[in-house]
Amino acid sequence: MKDKRILYVSSEVTPYLPETELSSTAFNVAKNAHSKGVQTRIFMPRFGVINERRHQLHEVIRLSGMNLIINDMDMPLIIKVASIPKERMQVYFIDNDEYFKRKAVYSDEDDKLFDDNDERMIFFAKGVVETVKKLNWAPDIIHVHGWMASLLPLYLREFYKEEPLFAESKIVTSLYNSSFDGELNGELANKIRFDKIEGAKVSTVETPNYINILKSAIENSDAIVKGSEVLPEEIESYINEKEAKILEFQSEETLTEAYLEFYKENVLELSE
């Protein structure tokens, strides 16, 4: 695995957001890969609750400055970067004042999901890809964590399918039992269709609840990792229907080595 390139894209990463199964796993897997000589990049949204001064985030002017079209609107893309102390690992933050400045992550003070979470997901997916293109950094593996990042596999498979930088990239999605209640904005599927993505793959998120968003990620991934010991029954059944390679849930003691072995034996071999 030495000198392979892995792009980690996560809704949450410690130490920038509170420690959860998702944020800790995303960080630990990337850290271990990095320590073994794997070239890593980590991307996450720049939520407004992240303390920029404490974590020493700074804007990367050469990467910022482009606009992303989200449902016929021009939305400026701002890229910030920080280094995880002691690890010499860079974390890139996808930012936009309209979507990420608010001092909250997914929902308001009444625990109501933000109405624009659908657009935030699309912006995050496009922002990651456009930034990696500017870096001209072709990943061997793209590993997705968390529902806010779960449209990335669909966009890579459809919207960016002609992009040569990702022609050989394998997509891995980790699934977690960190669901939300209810649904996202009912226009999500139409906003994806605006990007000329059509057909059954969009129909999966016609009802944009947690289960269907994960299903979309699963159907557009080469391999699946069970990031939580218990997943929703519907997701377990859906995984079993698919032919994707699967890594079963790993305890904290075993996960780092198990993930690297899985990449090597089950994911990269798909290229051969």
ChimeraX attribute file (.defattr): number of C-alpha atoms within 10 A of each C-alpha:
attribute: neighborCount
match mode: 1-to-1
recipient: residues
	/A:1	15
	/A:2	11
	/A:3	12
	/A:4	16
	/A:5	21
	/A:6	26
	/A:7	23
	/A:8	22
	/A:9	28
	/A:10	24
	/A:11	23
	/A:12	29
	/A:13	25
	/A:14	16
	/A:15	14
	/A:16	20
	/A:17	16
	/A:18	13
	/A:19	14
	/A:20	13
	/A:21	16
	/A:22	23
	/A:23	20
	/A:24	17
	/A:25	23
	/A:26	25
	/A:27	19
	/A:28	16
	/A:29	18
	/A:30	23
	/A:31	19
	/A:32	17
	/A:33	21
	/A:34	20
	/A:35	15
	/A:36	12
	/A:37	13
	/A:38	18
	/A:39	19
	/A:40	21
	/A:41	20
	/A:42	22
	/A:43	27
	/A:44	23
	/A:45	30
	/A:46	28
	/A:47	24
	/A:48	16
	/A:49	14
	/A:50	19
	/A:51	13
	/A:52	15
	/A:53	8
	/A:54	8
	/A:55	15
	/A:56	12
	/A:57	19
	/A:58	14
	/A:59	15
	/A:60	14
	/A:61	10
	/A:62	10
	/A:63	17
	/A:64	18
	/A:65	12
	/A:66	16
	/A:67	14
	/A:68	18
	/A:69	15
	/A:70	17
	/A:71	17
	/A:72	10
	/A:73	9
	/A:74	11
	/A:75	17
	/A:76	18
	/A:77	23
	/A:78	21
	/A:79	26
	/A:80	22
	/A:81	20
	/A:82	18
	/A:83	14
	/A:84	17
	/A:85	10
	/A:86	6
	/A:87	11
	/A:88	12
	/A:89	18
	/A:90	15
	/A:91	21
	/A:92	24
	/A:93	24
	/A:94	24
	/A:95	25
	/A:96	21
	/A:97	14
	/A:98	11
	/A:99	20
	/A:100	18
	/A:101	15
	/A:102	13
	/A:103	13
	/A:104	14
	/A:105	20
	/A:106	18
	/A:107	14
	/A:108	13
	/A:109	8
	/A:110	6
	/A:111	9
	/A:112	12
	/A:113	18
	/A:114	16
	/A:115	15
	/A:116	15
	/A:117	18
	/A:118	22
	/A:119	19
	/A:120	22
	/A:121	21
	/A:122	23
	/A:123	25
	/A:124	30
	/A:125	24
	/A:126	23
	/A:127	27
	/A:128	23
	/A:129	18
	/A:130	17
	/A:131	20
	/A:132	19
	/A:133	16
	/A:134	11
	/A:135	11
	/A:136	10
	/A:137	15
	/A:138	19
	/A:139	23
	/A:140	23
	/A:141	22
	/A:142	21
	/A:143	27
	/A:144	28
	/A:145	25
	/A:146	22
	/A:147	23
	/A:148	23
	/A:149	28
	/A:150	28
	/A:151	24
	/A:152	31
	/A:153	26
	/A:154	22
	/A:155	20
	/A:156	21
	/A:157	17
	/A:158	16
	/A:159	16
	/A:160	17
	/A:161	13
	/A:162	11
	/A:163	12
	/A:164	11
	/A:165	17
	/A:166	22
	/A:167	15
	/A:168	14
	/A:169	21
	/A:170	22
	/A:171	26
	/A:172	26
	/A:173	28
	/A:174	27
	/A:175	27
	/A:176	21
	/A:177	17
	/A:178	14
	/A:179	14
	/A:180	15
	/A:181	10
	/A:182	11
	/A:183	16
	/A:184	21
	/A:185	17
	/A:186	15
	/A:187	17
	/A:188	22
	/A:189	20
	/A:190	17
	/A:191	18
	/A:192	22
	/A:193	15
	/A:194	14
	/A:195	15
	/A:196	11
	/A:197	18
	/A:198	14
	/A:199	9
	/A:200	9
	/A:201	17
	/A:202	17
	/A:203	15
	/A:204	18
	/A:205	24
	/A:206	16
	/A:207	17
	/A:208	20
	/A:209	17
	/A:210	19
	/A:211	20
	/A:212	18
	/A:213	21
	/A:214	25
	/A:215	20
	/A:216	20
	/A:217	27
	/A:218	26
	/A:219	20
	/A:220	22
	/A:221	24
	/A:222	23
	/A:223	25
	/A:224	24
	/A:225	22
	/A:226	19
	/A:227	24
	/A:228	19
	/A:229	12
	/A:230	12
	/A:231	16
	/A:232	15
	/A:233	10
	/A:234	11
	/A:235	17
	/A:236	12
	/A:237	10
	/A:238	14
	/A:239	19
	/A:240	10
	/A:241	9
	/A:242	14
	/A:243	10
	/A:244	18
	/A:245	17
	/A:246	20
	/A:247	18
	/A:248	14
	/A:249	19
	/A:250	17
	/A:251	12
	/A:252	11
	/A:253	8
	/A:254	10
	/A:255	18
	/A:256	18
	/A:257	13
	/A:258	17
	/A:259	18
	/A:260	19
	/A:261	14
	/A:262	17
	/A:263	21
	/A:264	14
	/A:265	11
	/A:266	17
	/A:267	24
	/A:268	18
	/A:269	11
	/A:270	14
	/A:271	10
	/A:272	5
